[in-house]
Amino acid sequence: MSDETLLQRARAAAEDKKRRGVYSAELLDALAEPLDLRPDPGIAAGGAWPEVVRSAVVRVEEPPRSTRPLVGPLIGAGRRAVARALRWYLPPVVDQVTRHNRAVVDVLQEHNGHIVELHLELERLRRRVAALERELGDHRDGEP
């Protein structure tokens, strides 16, 4: 049996019990309140999050070998010479870029948390407005 089928059965059973009055109003109100969870950024940020985290660290890699006949060894020697010439320069730059990327990931993670909190607060406010509208409607209908 699929997860979706189980979920549908559970929802149908819960609706049936609500109709029959098995659940108290207090329980239903408590269940209606959104859970205060801090989801993993991978869930809140979506499918791109693993790539954001993976690509935050920059690495200097050996240049690929050329497979061109005859000139391949010359191209490889040229690439190695350039890599050797830049050894003094690249590590500090790569470290700086990596530190920046990690700081950006931290900021994104913090912002994801704030977005989740704002969604929870928005849902609480919507429920409160709906309750106040119901209460106002009851007063307009002549109920005390």
Backbone bond lengths (Angstrom), bond angles and torsions (degrees), N, CA, C in turn:
res aa  C-N    CA-C-N  psi(-1)  N-CA   C-N-CA  omega(-1)  CA-C   N-CA-C  phi
1 M - - - 1.446 - - 1.534 108.00 -
2 S 1.319 116.93 134.80 1.463 121.23 -175.81 1.531 110.54 -76.25
3 D 1.315 114.72 161.15 1.465 120.80 177.44 1.526 110.76 -61.32
4 E 1.344 115.73 -39.22 1.460 120.10 -179.17 1.527 110.74 -63.94
5 T 1.323 117.47 -40.27 1.461 121.13 178.75 1.523 110.60 -64.51
6 L 1.310 116.76 -43.77 1.466 120.53 177.63 1.525 111.02 -61.59
7 L 1.339 116.19 -41.57 1.451 120.42 179.33 1.530 110.64 -64.47
8 Q 1.313 117.93 -41.38 1.463 121.50 178.10 1.530 110.69 -63.31
9 R 1.330 116.41 -42.17 1.470 119.76 178.89 1.521 111.12 -63.87
10 A 1.341 116.30 -41.41 1.464 120.11 179.95 1.530 110.22 -65.31
11 R 1.321 116.88 -41.68 1.472 119.66 178.61 1.529 111.05 -64.16
12 A 1.329 116.65 -42.21 1.469 120.19 179.87 1.528 110.35 -63.43
13 A 1.332 117.36 -42.04 1.468 120.57 179.09 1.524 110.54 -64.66
14 A 1.335 117.01 -40.13 1.470 120.19 179.25 1.526 110.72 -65.95
15 E 1.327 117.50 -41.71 1.474 120.75 177.69 1.528 110.87 -61.99
16 D 1.323 116.63 -41.17 1.465 120.82 179.04 1.525 110.22 -61.81
17 K 1.327 116.56 -44.00 1.471 119.80 179.60 1.522 111.49 -67.31
18 K 1.339 117.27 -34.73 1.472 119.81 176.60 1.525 110.30 -63.62
19 R 1.324 116.21 -44.38 1.471 120.40 180.00 1.525 111.43 -61.86
20 R 1.323 116.70 -37.71 1.469 120.53 -178.49 1.517 112.57 -81.24
21 G 1.352 117.95 -5.28 1.460 120.88 177.48 1.517 113.72 80.67
22 V 1.316 118.12 20.14 1.468 121.33 179.54 1.529 110.37 -66.81
23 Y 1.337 116.76 -36.48 1.461 121.17 -177.82 1.525 109.91 -92.61
24 S 1.335 116.14 136.08 1.468 120.22 178.29 1.525 109.78 -76.26
25 A 1.322 115.70 160.47 1.464 121.06 178.68 1.532 110.72 -62.27
26 E 1.349 116.84 -36.63 1.461 120.39 179.27 1.526 111.38 -63.55
27 L 1.336 116.08 -41.77 1.464 120.12 178.84 1.527 110.11 -64.99
28 L 1.319 117.05 -44.14 1.462 120.16 -179.91 1.523 111.30 -63.53
29 D 1.333 117.04 -38.62 1.464 120.14 176.88 1.528 110.93 -64.90
30 A 1.323 116.15 -41.40 1.468 119.67 178.97 1.523 111.08 -64.96
31 L 1.325 116.77 -39.47 1.466 119.96 179.61 1.525 111.78 -71.01
32 A 1.317 117.70 -27.02 1.466 120.97 -179.93 1.522 111.74 -73.36
33 E 1.323 116.98 -23.83 1.466 120.89 -179.66 1.529 108.61 -71.15
34 P 1.356 118.02 128.80 1.466 119.64 -179.48 1.524 111.19 -65.74
35 L 1.313 115.67 146.23 1.459 120.75 178.28 1.522 109.66 -71.97
36 D 1.297 115.87 142.71 1.457 121.19 179.06 1.529 108.04 -91.68
37 L 1.314 115.91 80.92 1.457 121.77 -178.32 1.515 110.40 -110.78
38 R 1.294 116.06 149.65 1.462 121.70 173.93 1.528 106.66 -108.78
39 P 1.339 116.30 95.97 1.460 117.42 -176.14 1.521 112.12 -69.57
40 D 1.294 114.61 156.58 1.446 121.78 174.74 1.531 108.71 -59.13
41 P 1.335 118.57 137.87 1.463 119.16 -179.18 1.521 113.05 -56.56
42 G 1.327 116.61 -29.56 1.459 119.83 177.58 1.510 112.38 -61.54
43 I 1.334 116.35 -28.83 1.456 120.66 178.39 1.519 109.67 -85.14
44 A 1.344 116.15 -46.27 1.465 120.05 -177.40 1.524 111.88 -68.71
45 A 1.315 117.86 -36.76 1.459 120.97 -175.08 1.516 112.78 -87.85
46 G 1.294 117.56 -16.30 1.458 119.23 177.83 1.519 113.36 97.91
47 G 1.315 113.77 -170.45 1.460 120.46 -173.10 1.507 115.27 -68.13
48 A 1.329 117.85 -17.70 1.464 120.33 -178.38 1.527 112.52 -79.71
49 W 1.327 117.74 -12.25 1.472 120.39 -174.39 1.524 113.71 -59.05
50 P 1.337 119.92 -45.88 1.473 118.03 179.29 1.532 112.55 -58.23
51 E 1.322 117.24 -36.53 1.466 120.15 178.50 1.524 110.65 -68.83
52 V 1.327 117.47 -36.25 1.467 120.76 177.28 1.526 109.39 -61.48
53 V 1.311 116.67 -46.75 1.463 120.70 -178.77 1.530 110.40 -67.87
54 R 1.337 116.49 -43.98 1.467 120.63 -178.37 1.517 111.68 -62.71
55 S 1.314 116.92 -41.84 1.456 119.89 -174.51 1.526 113.37 -85.54
56 A 1.316 118.20 0.22 1.466 120.59 -179.98 1.527 111.19 -66.92
57 V 1.326 116.68 -32.79 1.460 120.83 -179.02 1.528 108.18 -90.58
58 V 1.325 115.54 123.48 1.462 121.47 179.78 1.516 108.21 -99.44
59 R 1.318 115.84 136.47 1.465 120.88 -179.65 1.527 109.17 -126.09
60 V 1.317 115.18 143.78 1.457 120.21 172.25 1.522 106.11 -93.38
61 E 1.309 114.92 121.33 1.465 119.20 -177.56 1.521 109.85 -112.92
62 E 1.295 114.29 157.98 1.462 121.51 176.41 1.525 108.52 -60.99
63 P 1.333 117.75 135.52 1.458 118.41 179.06 1.538 110.38 -63.17
64 P 1.322 116.43 145.56 1.463 118.58 -178.61 1.530 111.09 -66.48
65 R 1.302 114.64 150.75 1.467 119.89 179.31 1.519 109.86 -76.93
66 S 1.301 115.14 140.44 1.455 120.49 177.56 1.524 109.24 -82.00
67 T 1.305 115.49 137.41 1.475 120.35 179.84 1.524 111.73 -104.93
68 R 1.319 116.74 10.84 1.460 119.40 179.43 1.527 110.06 -70.55
69 P 1.299 116.01 135.50 1.477 118.41 178.79 1.539 110.14 -68.22
70 L 1.272 115.81 146.48 1.457 126.48 177.43 1.533 113.74 68.38
71 V 1.336 118.84 -54.39 1.469 120.23 -176.63 1.519 112.21 -89.52
72 G 1.330 118.37 -11.40 1.465 122.08 -178.69 1.509 113.18 -53.47
73 P 1.342 118.70 -49.32 1.467 119.06 178.86 1.527 113.20 -61.90
74 L 1.334 117.44 -34.30 1.468 120.19 178.02 1.532 110.68 -68.76
75 I 1.321 115.92 -41.56 1.474 119.83 177.79 1.520 109.74 -62.49
76 G 1.336 116.83 -44.78 1.469 120.83 178.85 1.512 111.92 -61.08
77 A 1.321 116.81 -41.53 1.467 120.57 179.02 1.529 109.86 -64.39
78 G 1.317 116.80 -39.69 1.470 120.28 178.01 1.517 111.51 -64.61
79 R 1.306 117.00 -42.96 1.473 120.66 178.83 1.526 111.13 -63.34
80 R 1.332 115.72 -43.12 1.467 118.86 179.13 1.522 111.13 -63.90
81 A 1.329 117.54 -37.57 1.463 121.43 178.81 1.530 110.27 -64.31
82 V 1.322 116.36 -42.67 1.466 119.98 178.28 1.530 109.95 -64.85
83 A 1.344 117.33 -42.90 1.468 121.09 179.44 1.531 110.18 -61.46
84 R 1.328 116.99 -43.42 1.474 119.86 178.42 1.533 110.66 -63.34
85 A 1.335 116.24 -39.02 1.464 119.87 -178.69 1.530 111.64 -67.50
86 L 1.319 116.82 -27.63 1.458 120.31 -177.53 1.528 113.53 -96.39
87 R 1.326 119.04 -0.05 1.475 121.51 -177.61 1.524 112.92 -56.18
88 W 1.277 118.20 -35.74 1.463 121.45 -179.22 1.528 111.14 -73.38
89 Y 1.336 117.31 -25.77 1.454 121.62 -172.73 1.528 113.28 -96.22
90 L 1.313 117.44 -41.02 1.464 121.02 -171.99 1.525 115.25 -66.15
91 P 1.332 120.98 -45.60 1.474 118.58 -177.11 1.528 114.87 -55.35
92 P 1.352 120.25 -45.25 1.466 117.27 178.03 1.539 112.75 -64.33
93 V 1.318 116.80 -36.97 1.468 119.82 179.44 1.522 110.24 -67.30
94 V 1.323 116.40 -43.82 1.469 120.88 179.59 1.525 110.04 -63.28
95 D 1.335 117.94 -41.06 1.463 120.89 177.56 1.529 111.08 -62.98
96 Q 1.330 116.96 -41.79 1.461 120.91 179.52 1.534 110.47 -64.37
97 V 1.317 117.70 -44.56 1.467 121.41 178.98 1.528 110.43 -63.75
98 T 1.316 117.62 -41.53 1.464 121.14 179.29 1.528 110.70 -64.10
99 R 1.339 117.45 -43.90 1.472 120.24 177.45 1.527 110.61 -60.62
100 H 1.312 116.63 -42.42 1.464 120.24 178.33 1.534 110.38 -62.54
101 N 1.320 116.94 -47.18 1.466 120.81 -179.39 1.525 111.59 -60.05
102 R 1.326 116.59 -41.89 1.468 119.55 179.00 1.526 111.13 -65.69
103 A 1.338 116.75 -37.20 1.469 119.78 176.96 1.528 110.11 -64.65
104 V 1.321 117.01 -39.42 1.468 120.48 178.32 1.523 110.02 -64.64
105 V 1.329 117.97 -41.88 1.465 121.28 177.49 1.525 110.06 -60.85
106 D 1.331 117.31 -42.06 1.473 120.57 178.35 1.532 111.15 -62.40
107 V 1.333 116.53 -42.16 1.470 120.30 178.79 1.526 110.10 -64.79
108 L 1.330 116.88 -43.45 1.468 120.17 177.91 1.522 111.03 -60.11
109 Q 1.322 116.15 -42.25 1.462 120.31 179.48 1.537 110.19 -63.03
110 E 1.316 116.54 -42.62 1.468 120.58 178.68 1.532 110.33 -64.56
111 H 1.315 116.88 -43.39 1.464 120.36 178.96 1.524 111.78 -64.01
112 N 1.328 117.17 -37.69 1.468 119.88 175.49 1.523 110.34 -58.79
113 G 1.331 116.47 -42.11 1.461 119.88 177.70 1.517 112.08 -62.29
114 H 1.338 116.51 -41.93 1.468 120.13 178.54 1.531 110.77 -65.11
115 I 1.312 117.20 -39.74 1.468 120.62 179.19 1.524 110.03 -62.50
116 V 1.331 116.70 -43.14 1.461 119.90 178.38 1.528 109.98 -61.98
117 E 1.328 117.21 -44.28 1.466 120.54 178.43 1.526 111.33 -61.03
118 L 1.316 117.41 -40.55 1.466 120.69 178.72 1.520 111.44 -65.85
119 H 1.341 117.16 -38.48 1.462 119.90 176.39 1.524 110.81 -63.42
120 L 1.331 116.89 -41.99 1.464 120.23 178.24 1.529 110.75 -63.12
121 E 1.334 116.53 -44.42 1.454 120.04 179.62 1.524 111.36 -64.53
122 L 1.320 116.95 -40.01 1.459 120.79 177.30 1.523 110.82 -61.24
123 E 1.316 116.67 -41.81 1.473 120.35 179.19 1.528 110.26 -65.60
124 R 1.339 117.31 -41.21 1.469 120.22 177.15 1.535 110.64 -61.25
125 L 1.322 116.66 -43.10 1.468 120.56 -179.65 1.528 111.29 -66.26
126 R 1.320 117.41 -38.84 1.469 120.32 176.90 1.519 110.92 -61.41
127 R 1.329 115.83 -42.90 1.466 119.29 179.01 1.528 110.61 -64.94
128 R 1.323 116.01 -39.91 1.468 120.31 -179.87 1.532 110.90 -65.38
129 V 1.327 116.55 -43.17 1.470 120.33 178.19 1.521 109.86 -62.80
130 A 1.332 117.61 -43.31 1.461 120.78 179.08 1.529 110.57 -61.35
131 A 1.343 117.30 -41.52 1.467 120.53 179.03 1.527 110.27 -65.22
132 L 1.322 117.45 -41.62 1.464 120.53 178.88 1.528 110.87 -65.94
133 E 1.328 117.37 -38.10 1.469 120.12 177.49 1.526 110.89 -65.30
134 R 1.341 116.48 -40.08 1.466 119.40 176.87 1.520 110.21 -62.99
135 E 1.334 116.21 -43.81 1.460 121.31 179.92 1.526 110.78 -63.19
136 L 1.306 116.37 -42.24 1.468 120.35 178.07 1.519 110.74 -65.49
137 G 1.333 117.09 -40.00 1.452 121.13 177.68 1.519 111.27 -63.76
138 D 1.335 117.80 -38.11 1.470 121.39 177.87 1.521 109.74 -64.13
139 H 1.330 118.79 -40.99 1.455 122.61 -179.93 1.525 110.52 -67.43
140 R 1.307 117.60 -36.65 1.461 120.93 179.47 1.510 111.29 -70.50
141 D 1.342 116.33 -30.15 1.465 121.22 179.67 1.527 112.26 -78.09
142 G 1.313 117.99 0.41 1.445 121.33 176.63 1.515 114.60 100.69
143 E 1.318 116.97 -0.35 1.470 118.42 177.24 1.515 109.08 -80.88
144 P 1.312 117.24 149.11 1.487 120.10 -178.69 1.504 112.58 -71.34
